[in-house]
Amino acid sequence: MARLGEAPFIHPDCQIGGSRFGAFVEIGQGSRIQNAQFGDYSYCDRYADIANAEIGKFANIAAFVRIGPTDHPMDQPSLHHFLYRSPDYFDDAEVDDGFFEKRAARVARIGHDTWIGHGAVIRPEIQIGHGAVVASMAVVTHDVEPYQIVAGIPAKPLRARFERPVAQRLMDLAWWDWDHATLRDRLADFRSMSTPAFLEKYGA
């Protein structure tokens, strides 16, 4: 595979619409990305389905993840597409633009350096904090705190990745905002140092 660069690396058979990508972004084969933005270094694996979402930097999104699944109009007499995709059914009807505008405004937000496991579902308007982990097949219906690990249907906290003071120091350090050259210069320390040692060396 070619080395990633400023332009997104989009694998075959993807459907992309109304989306923006930072540097070193990779979109896995067969993924559908609509009305979304990806921060630098983030990627999704094969067949991800992501709509109406803001993805931070260094997000790790596994295969078959769904972020921002769309809702049907449960308060109206019918749930069906014919209410809002009306031209598909009637020659003289128009699309319900208001319905689609409301849907697009319900943005899910995924923080920096997050890990979304295989087949997880993150509902619209959910916020996943920096450094959080969502386990495989979880269905996230409530916001996830930074550096929290959640699992299950519906997803519930399992444990924190780090104690709160350590998590706060990582957020204060905001290493995800370091430039590319700095990341390369400190790569060996990312690989070899414990988190407390890393914070001791680079933290404020």
C-alpha positions in Angstrom: 0.0 0.0 0.0 1.2 3.5 -0.8 2.1 5.7 2.2 -0.7 8.0 3.3 -0.4 11.7 2.5 -2.3 15.0 2.3 -5.0 13.6 0.1 -7.4 11.0 1.6 -6.8 7.4 0.5 -10.2 6.1 -0.5 -10.4 2.4 -1.3 -12.6 1.0 -4.1 -16.4 0.9 -4.0 -17.0 3.8 -1.6 -19.9 6.2 -1.7 -18.8 9.7 -0.6 -21.0 12.7 -0.4 -20.8 16.2 1.2 -17.8 15.2 3.3 -14.4 16.6 4.1 -11.1 14.8 5.0 -7.9 16.0 6.7 -4.4 14.7 6.0 -3.4 11.1 6.3 -7.1 9.9 6.3 -8.0 6.4 5.0 -11.5 5.3 4.0 -11.9 1.5 3.8 -13.4 -0.4 0.9 -17.2 -0.2 0.4 -17.7 2.4 3.0 -20.5 5.0 2.8 -19.6 8.5 4.1 -22.3 11.2 3.9 -22.2 14.7 5.4 -19.2 13.9 7.6 -15.8 15.3 8.3 -12.7 13.4 9.4 -9.8 15.0 11.2 -6.1 14.3 10.4 -4.9 10.7 10.7 -8.4 9.2 11.2 -9.5 6.2 9.3 -12.4 3.8 9.0 -12.0 0.2 7.9 -14.2 -1.7 5.4 -17.9 -1.1 5.0 -18.3 1.6 7.6 -21.5 3.6 7.3 -21.0 7.1 8.6 -23.5 10.0 8.2 -23.9 13.4 9.8 -20.7 13.1 11.9 -17.7 15.0 13.0 -14.7 12.7 13.5 -11.7 14.0 15.4 -8.1 13.3 14.8 -6.5 9.9 15.1 -9.9 8.1 15.3 -9.7 4.4 14.8 -13.0 3.1 13.3 -13.3 -0.6 12.7 -15.1 -2.4 9.9 -18.9 -2.4 9.7 -19.3 0.5 12.2 -22.3 2.6 11.8 -22.2 6.2 13.1 -25.3 8.4 12.9 -27.9 5.9 11.6 -30.9 7.7 10.3 -34.2 7.7 12.0 -37.7 7.3 10.6 -40.5 9.7 11.5 -42.0 7.9 14.5 -44.5 10.7 15.5 -46.2 10.7 12.1 -48.9 8.3 10.9 -46.3 6.3 8.9 -42.6 5.4 9.2 -42.1 4.8 5.5 -39.9 6.5 2.9 -42.9 7.6 0.9 -43.4 10.5 3.4 -40.1 12.1 2.6 -38.6 10.4 -0.5 -42.0 11.0 -2.2 -40.8 11.4 -5.8 -39.7 7.8 -5.7 -43.4 6.9 -5.5 -45.4 9.8 -7.0 -44.8 11.7 -10.2 -46.2 14.9 -8.8 -44.7 14.9 -5.3 -41.6 16.6 -4.0 -38.9 15.6 -1.5 -39.6 16.7 2.1 -36.5 18.9 2.4 -37.3 19.8 6.0 -37.1 16.2 7.1 -33.6 15.8 5.5 -32.4 19.1 7.0 -33.4 18.0 10.5 -31.7 14.6 9.9 -28.5 16.3 8.8 -28.4 18.6 11.8 -28.3 15.7 14.3 -24.6 15.4 14.3 -22.6 12.7 16.1 -19.2 13.8 17.4 -16.3 11.5 17.9 -13.3 12.8 19.8 -9.6 12.5 19.2 -7.7 9.3 19.6 -10.8 7.2 19.9 -11.4 3.5 19.1 -14.7 2.4 17.7 -14.9 -1.4 17.6 -16.2 -3.8 14.9 -19.9 -3.4 14.2 -20.5 -0.8 16.8 -23.5 1.6 16.3 -23.3 5.2 17.5 -26.7 7.0 17.5 -27.2 10.6 16.1 -26.2 13.5 18.4 -24.0 11.3 20.6 -20.6 12.6 21.7 -17.7 10.2 22.2 -15.0 11.8 24.4 -11.3 12.0 23.5 -9.5 8.7 24.1 -12.7 6.7 24.6 -13.1 3.1 23.5 -16.4 1.6 22.2 -16.4 -2.2 22.3 -17.3 -4.3 19.3 -21.1 -4.6 18.6 -22.0 -2.0 21.2 -24.9 0.3 20.6 -24.2 3.8 22.0 -27.3 5.7 23.1 -25.7 8.1 25.6 -22.6 10.3 25.6 -19.3 8.6 26.5 -16.9 10.4 28.8 -13.2 10.9 27.7 -11.0 7.9 28.2 -14.0 5.7 29.2 -14.4 2.1 27.8 -18.1 1.2 27.1 -19.7 -2.0 25.9 -23.1 -3.7 25.5 -26.6 -3.0 24.2 -27.2 -0.3 25.2 -23.5 0.6 25.9 -22.6 1.1 29.5 -19.2 2.0 31.1 -16.9 -0.9 31.8 -13.9 1.1 33.2 -11.8 4.1 32.6 -8.6 3.7 30.5 -6.8 6.0 32.9 -7.5 7.6 36.3 -9.1 11.0 35.9 -6.0 13.1 36.6 -4.0 11.2 34.0 -6.8 11.5 31.4 -7.0 15.2 32.1 -3.2 15.6 31.6 -3.5 13.8 28.3 -6.3 16.2 27.2 -4.3 19.2 28.4 -1.2 17.9 26.5 -3.4 17.5 23.3 -0.6 15.6 21.5 -3.0 15.1 18.6 -2.4 18.8 17.7 1.4 18.2 17.3 2.6 18.7 13.7 3.7 15.8 11.6 7.5 16.3 12.2 7.0 16.4 15.9 5.0 13.2 15.9 7.8 11.5 13.9 10.5 12.9 16.2 8.7 11.5 19.3 7.6 8.2 17.7 10.0 6.2 19.7 8.7 7.6 23.0 5.1 6.9 21.9 6.1 3.3 21.4 8.3 2.7 24.4 7.2 4.9 27.3 4.4 4.4 29.7 1.7 7.0 29.7 2.9 8.5 33.1 6.5 8.7 31.8 5.3 10.2 28.5 3.4 12.8 30.4 6.3 13.5 32.7 8.5 14.2 29.7 6.1 16.2 27.6 3.3 17.3 29.9 2.9 20.9 31.1 
